[in-house]
Amino acid sequence: LPGKGENVWAYISIYEYEIGLVKAGSSVELEAAAYPGEVFQGKIISINPVLDPMTRTNQVRVEMTNTEDKLKPEMFVNARIKSDLGEKLAVSESAVLDTGLRKIVYLSRAGDLLESREIKTGQKAEGYYEVLEGLSEGDIVVTSGNFLIDSESRLKSAAAGEAGHKGHGQ
């Protein structure tokens, strides 16, 4: 067991889609269930070069000082890795309607009109999606009520479809 104040390691599983954001030297905040609200500071010292094919995760080794000998071998911890994503075009997660096949936002246009727009998203962080395609800086995007808007548009298109088929009996 490590002595008081000695450095300890934690192994963190990183999902495959997060690997591009993780770098050796990045700061990490860890919390142990045994000490709710207490944050332990660490730093990534190595990243396993092999992805686990079963869990689609990669192991990252974090080193930190064992403040007051609180961290014990085999403890579970939650980790937050700080990563600077730079300045990018982003849209609120609540503005994005994810159909499973496409991601759609609604733009506010003059005269209280709405325009649906398919977008391509990148990383998701702190309640925002990075926008790779489909929007420009300055576009006004509806950030709430998208489910209701989409439901209404589906009802209208279904009603239009039924109206088009009336009178075509066999």
PLY file of the C-alpha trace (Angstrom):
ply
format ascii 1.0
element vertex 170
property float x
property float y
property float z
element edge 169
property int vertex1
property int vertex2
end_header
0.00 0.00 0.00
1.27 3.49 -0.71
2.31 5.66 2.20
0.72 8.91 3.25
1.11 11.63 0.65
2.73 9.29 -1.90
1.67 9.26 -5.53
-0.93 6.69 -6.58
-2.31 5.61 -9.94
-5.88 5.36 -11.10
-6.92 3.53 -14.25
-9.78 5.17 -16.13
-11.78 3.67 -19.00
-12.29 6.10 -21.88
-14.97 5.40 -24.49
-13.77 5.05 -28.07
-15.49 8.26 -29.23
-13.63 10.24 -26.51
-10.12 9.00 -27.28
-9.32 11.90 -29.63
-9.88 14.37 -26.77
-7.52 12.69 -24.29
-3.81 13.49 -24.16
-0.95 12.67 -21.81
-0.43 15.59 -19.46
-4.13 16.53 -19.31
-5.54 17.47 -15.89
-8.03 15.10 -14.28
-10.42 15.60 -11.37
-11.38 12.45 -9.48
-14.07 11.83 -6.89
-14.32 8.70 -4.76
-17.68 7.44 -3.47
-16.11 7.25 0.01
-15.51 11.03 0.04
-18.49 12.72 -1.64
-17.77 16.28 -2.77
-14.02 15.95 -2.27
-12.01 16.37 -5.47
-8.59 14.79 -6.03
-6.35 16.35 -8.69
-4.36 14.18 -11.07
-2.65 14.14 -14.43
-2.74 11.62 -17.29
0.67 9.97 -17.52
-0.03 7.29 -20.13
-2.64 5.99 -22.53
-2.87 2.29 -23.36
-2.20 1.89 -27.10
-4.73 -0.98 -27.40
-8.52 -0.59 -27.42
-10.55 -3.24 -25.58
-12.73 -4.74 -28.36
-15.38 -6.01 -25.91
-16.06 -2.73 -24.07
-14.89 -0.33 -26.85
-12.84 1.51 -24.21
-9.22 2.47 -23.74
-7.36 2.52 -20.43
-5.76 5.77 -19.28
-3.38 5.90 -16.30
-3.70 8.91 -14.01
-1.19 9.83 -11.33
-2.09 11.85 -8.24
-0.87 12.55 -4.73
-2.66 10.43 -2.14
-3.73 13.30 0.08
-4.07 12.14 3.69
-3.85 8.49 2.57
-7.55 8.50 1.62
-7.30 6.67 -1.70
-7.11 2.89 -1.30
-6.28 0.16 -3.82
-9.32 -1.15 -5.76
-11.51 1.91 -4.98
-13.85 3.08 -7.70
-13.63 6.73 -8.73
-15.43 9.02 -11.16
-13.16 11.14 -13.32
-13.49 14.37 -15.29
-10.77 15.01 -17.84
-10.29 18.62 -18.78
-9.82 19.14 -22.50
-9.63 22.44 -24.37
-11.87 22.05 -27.42
-10.94 25.47 -28.75
-13.48 27.88 -30.21
-15.99 26.19 -32.49
-19.50 26.73 -33.80
-21.89 25.05 -31.36
-25.61 24.69 -30.73
-27.48 23.87 -27.53
-28.25 20.18 -27.07
-31.92 21.12 -26.48
-32.10 22.65 -29.98
-31.17 19.38 -31.70
-33.83 16.84 -32.63
-32.09 13.49 -33.11
-34.19 11.18 -35.29
-31.63 8.39 -35.08
-30.78 8.84 -38.77
-30.46 12.62 -38.87
-29.99 15.55 -36.53
-32.37 18.43 -37.21
-32.62 21.99 -35.88
-35.31 24.58 -36.53
-34.25 28.07 -37.60
-36.35 31.13 -36.85
-37.12 33.09 -40.02
-38.86 36.43 -40.66
-42.64 36.46 -40.26
-42.65 33.86 -37.46
-41.72 31.12 -39.93
-39.60 28.11 -39.02
-37.22 26.28 -41.32
-35.99 22.76 -40.54
-32.34 22.15 -41.26
-30.31 18.95 -41.11
-26.94 19.40 -39.42
-23.84 17.30 -38.84
-22.52 17.36 -35.29
-19.13 16.64 -33.78
-18.18 16.47 -30.11
-20.76 16.99 -27.36
-19.66 18.90 -24.26
-21.39 20.73 -21.42
-24.84 20.71 -23.05
-23.68 21.72 -26.54
-23.01 19.95 -29.83
-20.17 21.07 -32.08
-21.68 21.92 -35.50
-19.65 20.58 -38.44
-22.16 21.32 -41.23
-25.57 22.90 -41.77
-25.40 26.13 -39.74
-23.54 29.42 -39.92
-22.57 31.80 -37.15
-25.49 34.15 -36.50
-28.26 31.69 -37.48
-31.16 31.93 -35.01
-32.01 28.44 -33.78
-35.10 27.43 -31.78
-33.83 25.91 -28.54
-37.02 24.52 -26.99
-40.27 22.96 -28.11
-38.65 21.08 -31.01
-40.48 17.88 -30.14
-43.80 19.69 -30.40
-42.76 21.35 -33.67
-41.67 18.02 -35.12
-44.81 16.22 -33.94
-46.99 18.87 -35.56
-45.06 18.69 -38.84
-45.40 14.89 -38.87
-49.13 15.15 -38.21
-49.53 17.65 -41.03
-47.56 15.50 -43.47
-49.53 12.39 -42.42
-52.82 14.27 -42.85
-51.68 15.49 -46.26
-50.77 11.93 -47.18
-54.21 10.64 -46.16
-55.98 13.44 -48.02
-54.06 12.48 -51.15
-55.27 8.90 -50.94
-59.00 9.57 -50.37
-61.26 8.41 -53.15
-58.76 5.92 -54.50
-60.62 2.81 -53.38
-60.56 -0.40 -55.35
0 1
1 2
2 3
3 4
4 5
5 6
6 7
7 8
8 9
9 10
10 11
11 12
12 13
13 14
14 15
15 16
16 17
17 18
18 19
19 20
20 21
21 22
22 23
23 24
24 25
25 26
26 27
27 28
28 29
29 30
30 31
31 32
32 33
33 34
34 35
35 36
36 37
37 38
38 39
39 40
40 41
41 42
42 43
43 44
44 45
45 46
46 47
47 48
48 49
49 50
50 51
51 52
52 53
53 54
54 55
55 56
56 57
57 58
58 59
59 60
60 61
61 62
62 63
63 64
64 65
65 66
66 67
67 68
68 69
69 70
70 71
71 72
72 73
73 74
74 75
75 76
76 77
77 78
78 79
79 80
80 81
81 82
82 83
83 84
84 85
85 86
86 87
87 88
88 89
89 90
90 91
91 92
92 93
93 94
94 95
95 96
96 97
97 98
98 99
99 100
100 101
101 102
102 103
103 104
104 105
105 106
106 107
107 108
108 109
109 110
110 111
111 112
112 113
113 114
114 115
115 116
116 117
117 118
118 119
119 120
120 121
121 122
122 123
123 124
124 125
125 126
126 127
127 128
128 129
129 130
130 131
131 132
132 133
133 134
134 135
135 136
136 137
137 138
138 139
139 140
140 141
141 142
142 143
143 144
144 145
145 146
146 147
147 148
148 149
149 150
150 151
151 152
152 153
153 154
154 155
155 156
156 157
157 158
158 159
159 160
160 161
161 162
162 163
163 164
164 165
165 166
166 167
167 168
168 169
